[in-house]
Amino acid sequence: MNTTLLLSHRSSPGAEFAGLLGQRWPVVPPSLRTPPRPENRAYLRALRAAEAAAWEAQDRTKVRTTPRLEAEDVAEGRWFVVLGLIGAGTVAYGLWTTGWLFQNWDRFLALAHRLLG
């Protein structure tokens, strides 16, 4: 069975959504995977051997085991910490004022009666 023929008769994955919001969806290319069959097993074995040879030929001394953070990542992390502290402070202040409101509920009602008449 010819897989190229089967793939060419299929509609593109985004065809049914082409008119949605007036946009054209990108067409995904068909898979380049070669399924194992008796007639192409030698080809796939040779391809795997070449891939393994290229993998083993790499110079692994240049590869770091633990990547270091770049300066931008450190600065971004500091901004996240600052924003997190501001958010935590805001939540704590809201809880504190809510607690004050519950403790002084009668004073709040007196203020509301004075303001509303």
C-alpha positions as CSV (number, residue, x, y, z in Angstrom):
1,M,0.0,0.0,0.0
2,N,1.4,3.4,-0.9
3,T,1.3,5.8,2.1
4,T,2.1,8.8,-0.1
5,L,-1.0,8.2,-2.1
6,L,-3.1,7.9,1.1
7,L,-1.6,11.1,2.5
8,S,-2.2,13.0,-0.7
9,H,-6.0,12.3,-0.7
10,R,-6.5,13.4,2.9
11,S,-7.8,16.9,3.4
12,S,-5.6,19.3,5.3
13,P,-6.1,19.2,9.1
14,G,-7.2,22.8,9.2
15,A,-9.5,22.7,6.2
16,E,-12.7,22.3,8.3
17,F,-11.8,25.4,10.3
18,A,-10.7,27.6,7.3
19,G,-13.7,29.9,7.6
20,L,-13.6,30.2,11.3
21,L,-13.2,33.9,12.3
22,G,-11.9,34.6,8.7
23,Q,-8.6,33.0,9.5
24,R,-6.6,30.5,7.5
25,W,-5.2,27.8,9.7
26,P,-1.7,26.5,9.0
27,V,-1.4,23.2,7.1
28,V,0.5,20.6,9.0
29,P,2.8,18.6,6.8
30,P,2.4,14.8,6.8
31,S,4.6,12.8,9.0
32,L,8.0,11.8,7.7
33,R,8.0,8.6,9.7
34,T,8.8,5.4,7.8
35,P,6.9,2.4,9.1
36,P,8.9,-0.8,9.5
37,R,8.1,-3.3,6.8
38,P,10.0,-6.4,5.5
39,E,11.2,-4.5,2.4
40,N,12.7,-1.5,4.3
41,R,14.1,-3.1,7.5
42,A,17.7,-3.0,6.2
43,Y,17.2,0.7,5.4
44,L,15.9,1.4,8.9
45,R,18.7,-0.6,10.5
46,A,21.3,1.4,8.5
47,L,19.6,4.7,9.4
48,R,19.6,3.7,13.1
49,A,23.3,2.7,13.0
50,A,24.2,6.1,11.4
51,E,22.2,7.9,14.1
52,A,23.9,5.9,16.9
53,A,27.4,6.6,15.3
54,A,26.6,10.3,15.1
55,W,25.5,10.3,18.7
56,E,28.6,8.5,19.9
57,A,30.9,10.8,17.9
58,Q,29.8,13.8,19.9
59,D,32.3,15.6,22.1
60,R,30.7,15.3,25.5
61,T,33.3,17.3,27.3
62,K,31.7,20.5,26.1
63,V,28.3,19.6,27.5
64,R,27.7,20.8,31.0
65,T,25.8,18.5,33.3
66,T,24.1,21.3,35.2
67,P,23.3,24.3,33.1
68,R,24.0,27.7,34.6
69,L,21.4,30.4,34.8
70,E,21.9,33.3,32.5
71,A,21.9,36.8,33.8
72,E,18.5,37.5,32.3
73,D,17.0,34.4,34.0
74,V,18.4,35.5,37.4
75,A,17.0,39.0,36.9
76,E,13.6,37.6,35.8
77,G,13.6,35.4,38.9
78,R,14.3,38.4,41.1
79,W,11.3,40.2,39.5
80,F,9.1,37.2,40.3
81,V,10.3,37.3,43.9
82,V,9.6,41.0,44.2
83,L,6.1,40.6,42.6
84,G,5.4,37.6,44.8
85,L,6.3,39.6,48.0
86,I,4.1,42.5,46.9
87,G,1.3,40.1,46.3
88,A,1.8,38.4,49.6
89,G,1.9,41.8,51.4
90,T,-1.3,42.8,49.7
91,V,-3.1,39.7,50.8
92,A,-1.7,40.1,54.3
93,Y,-2.9,43.7,54.5
94,G,-6.3,42.7,53.2
95,L,-6.6,40.0,55.9
96,W,-5.4,42.4,58.6
97,T,-8.0,45.1,57.6
98,T,-10.7,42.5,57.4
99,G,-9.8,41.4,60.9
100,W,-9.9,45.0,62.1
101,L,-13.3,45.4,60.5
102,F,-14.7,42.3,62.4
103,Q,-13.3,43.6,65.7
104,N,-14.7,47.1,65.2
105,W,-17.9,46.2,63.5
106,D,-19.9,48.6,65.7
107,R,-17.7,51.5,64.8
108,F,-18.1,50.7,61.1
109,L,-21.9,50.7,61.5
110,A,-21.8,54.0,63.3
111,L,-19.7,55.5,60.5
112,A,-22.1,54.1,57.8
113,H,-25.1,55.6,59.7
114,R,-23.4,58.9,59.9
115,L,-22.5,58.9,56.1
116,L,-25.9,57.7,55.0
117,G,-27.9,59.9,57.2
